[in-house]
């Protein structure tokens, strides 16, 4: 058991990210984080007053990572603005599918983002990437209409993450209208995003 670290808080946050993704935020505890970090069970309490404050750090990391991958997709200047937008949509969905438990925590009401400025800023930063590319796609658009478009496409990709994660619904071999529809989306996500963009 280790009791001293050069940067214990950072190690605890990293361990919390691992535990969250493995077990989900509902099953996380400060003790489980201490075990993952191989420190005393009292160590997390020196840096985090509550579980919520630690969850806020994990959620902040998730939004920061999401913002970075959206920025990378939008930075491919050899692509048209439309193709960069599609790339960002695919990237968002892939993140939600591959980081399921972290993604769930990021969008969970268990954390009051207004109480954690760094978390709120990271969440806003990820959303701003969508604002920027849609403003570029729609020159001269009013602020109100831009807001509406942003919510429209955010709701679309967010909803797709949930549907695609429902394995019983997303399996293409299920012979129902919903199963067949989701099978088509799953097999050619890019084509679906193109049709949604042009809707």
C-alpha positions in Angstrom: 0.0 0.0 0.0 1.4 3.4 -1.0 0.6 6.5 1.1 2.7 9.2 -0.6 2.6 10.3 -4.2 4.3 13.1 -6.1 0.8 14.1 -7.4 -1.8 12.1 -5.5 -4.7 14.1 -6.7 -3.9 13.5 -10.4 -3.4 9.8 -9.8 -6.7 9.6 -8.0 -8.5 11.3 -10.9 -6.8 8.9 -13.4 -7.8 5.9 -11.3 -11.4 7.3 -11.0 -11.5 7.5 -14.8 -10.5 3.8 -15.1 -13.0 2.7 -12.4 -15.8 4.7 -13.9 -15.4 3.3 -17.4 -15.0 -0.2 -16.1 -17.9 -0.3 -13.5 -20.0 2.8 -14.2 -20.3 5.9 -12.0 -23.1 4.3 -9.9 -20.8 1.7 -8.6 -17.9 4.0 -8.0 -16.8 4.8 -4.4 -13.9 6.7 -2.9 -12.7 3.4 -1.5 -12.7 1.7 -4.9 -10.7 4.6 -6.3 -8.2 4.3 -3.5 -7.9 0.6 -4.2 -7.3 1.3 -7.9 -4.7 3.9 -7.1 -3.1 1.6 -4.5 -3.3 4.1 -1.7 -4.8 4.2 1.7 -8.6 4.3 1.9 -8.5 7.7 3.6 -6.3 9.3 0.9 -9.1 10.4 -1.5 -10.8 12.3 1.3 -7.8 14.6 1.5 -8.5 15.9 -2.0 -12.2 15.3 -2.6 -14.9 16.2 0.0 -17.6 14.3 -1.8 -18.0 11.6 -4.4 -19.7 14.2 -6.6 -16.5 16.3 -6.7 -14.5 13.4 -7.9 -17.2 12.5 -10.5 -17.0 16.1 -11.7 -13.3 15.6 -12.4 -14.0 12.4 -14.3 -16.7 14.1 -16.3 -14.4 17.1 -17.0 -11.8 14.7 -18.5 -14.5 13.2 -20.7 -15.7 16.5 -22.1 -12.1 17.6 -22.6 -11.3 14.5 -24.6 -14.5 14.9 -26.6 -13.6 18.5 -27.4 -10.2 17.5 -28.5 -11.4 14.8 -30.9 -14.0 17.1 -32.3 -11.4 19.7 -32.8 -9.2 17.2 -34.6 -12.0 16.2 -36.9 -12.8 19.9 -37.7 -9.1 20.7 -38.2 -8.9 18.5 -41.4 -8.8 21.5 -43.7 -8.3 19.4 -46.8 -12.0 18.4 -46.3 -14.9 20.5 -47.1 -16.8 22.1 -44.2 -19.7 19.6 -44.9 -17.3 16.7 -44.7 -15.7 18.0 -41.5 -19.2 18.3 -40.0 -19.9 14.7 -40.9 -16.5 13.6 -39.5 -17.4 15.3 -36.3 -20.7 13.6 -36.1 -19.1 10.2 -36.6 -16.5 11.0 -34.1 -19.1 12.0 -31.5 -21.0 8.8 -32.0 -17.9 6.6 -31.8 -16.9 8.3 -28.6 -20.3 7.6 -27.1 -20.1 4.0 -28.2 -16.6 3.3 -27.0 -16.7 5.3 -23.7 -20.1 4.2 -22.6 -19.9 4.7 -18.9 -17.9 7.9 -19.1 -20.4 9.3 -21.6 -23.2 8.4 -19.4 -21.6 10.2 -16.5 -21.0 13.3 -18.6 -24.7 13.6 -19.4 -26.0 12.4 -16.0 -28.0 14.7 -13.7 -26.0 13.3 -10.8 -23.6 16.2 -11.1 -24.8 19.8 -10.9 -22.4 21.4 -13.5 -23.1 24.9 -12.2 -21.3 23.9 -9.0 -18.2 22.9 -10.9 -16.9 25.7 -13.1 -14.2 23.7 -14.8 -16.7 21.0 -15.7 -19.2 23.5 -17.0 -16.4 25.2 -19.2 -15.3 21.8 -20.6 -18.9 20.9 -21.5 -19.5 24.3 -23.1 -16.2 24.0 -25.0 -17.2 20.7 -26.6 -20.6 22.2 -27.7 -18.8 25.3 -29.1 -17.1 23.0 -31.6 -20.5 22.2 -33.1 -21.4 25.9 -33.0 -18.3 26.8 -35.0 -18.7 24.3 -37.8 -22.5 25.0 -38.2 -21.8 28.7 -38.4 -19.3 28.0 -41.1 -21.9 25.8 -42.9 -24.6 28.5 -42.7 -23.0 31.9 -43.3 -25.2 34.8 -42.3 -27.4 32.6 -40.1 -29.1 34.4 -37.1 -28.0 33.6 -33.6 -31.4 32.1 -32.8 -31.5 29.9 -35.9 -27.9 28.7 -35.2 -28.9 27.7 -31.7 -31.8 25.7 -33.1 -29.6 23.9 -35.6 -27.0 23.1 -32.9 -29.6 21.6 -30.6 -31.2 19.7 -33.6 -27.9 18.0 -34.6 -26.7 17.5 -31.0 -30.0 15.8 -30.2 -29.7 13.7 -33.4 -26.2 12.3 -32.6 -27.0 12.0 -28.9 -30.1 10.0 -29.7 -28.2 7.8 -32.1 -25.7 6.9 -29.5 -28.5 5.7 -27.3 -30.2 3.7 -30.0 -27.0 2.2 -31.3 -26.0 1.1 -27.8 -29.3 -0.8 -27.5 -27.9 -4.0 -29.0 -31.3 -5.7 -29.1 -32.6 -2.9 -31.3 -29.5 -2.3 -33.4 -28.9 -5.9 -34.6 -29.6 -5.9 -38.3 -30.9 -9.5 -38.3 -33.9 -8.6 -36.2 -36.8 -8.6 -38.6 -38.8 -5.7 -37.3 -39.2 -2.2 -38.7 -37.1 -0.8 -35.9 -34.5 -3.5 -36.1 -34.2 -3.2 -39.9 -33.9 0.6 -39.7 -31.2 0.5 -37.1 -29.4 -2.2 -39.0 -29.2 0.1 -42.0 -27.9 3.0 -39.8 -25.3 0.7 -38.1 -24.0 -0.6 -41.4 -23.6 2.8 -43.1 -23.6 5.5 -40.5 -22.0 8.1 -42.8 -24.7 7.8 -45.4 -27.3 8.2 -42.6 -25.6 11.4 -41.3 -25.5 12.7 -44.9 -29.2 12.2 -45.3 -29.9 13.8 -41.9 -27.8 16.8 -42.8 -29.8 17.3 -46.0 -33.2 16.7 -44.3 
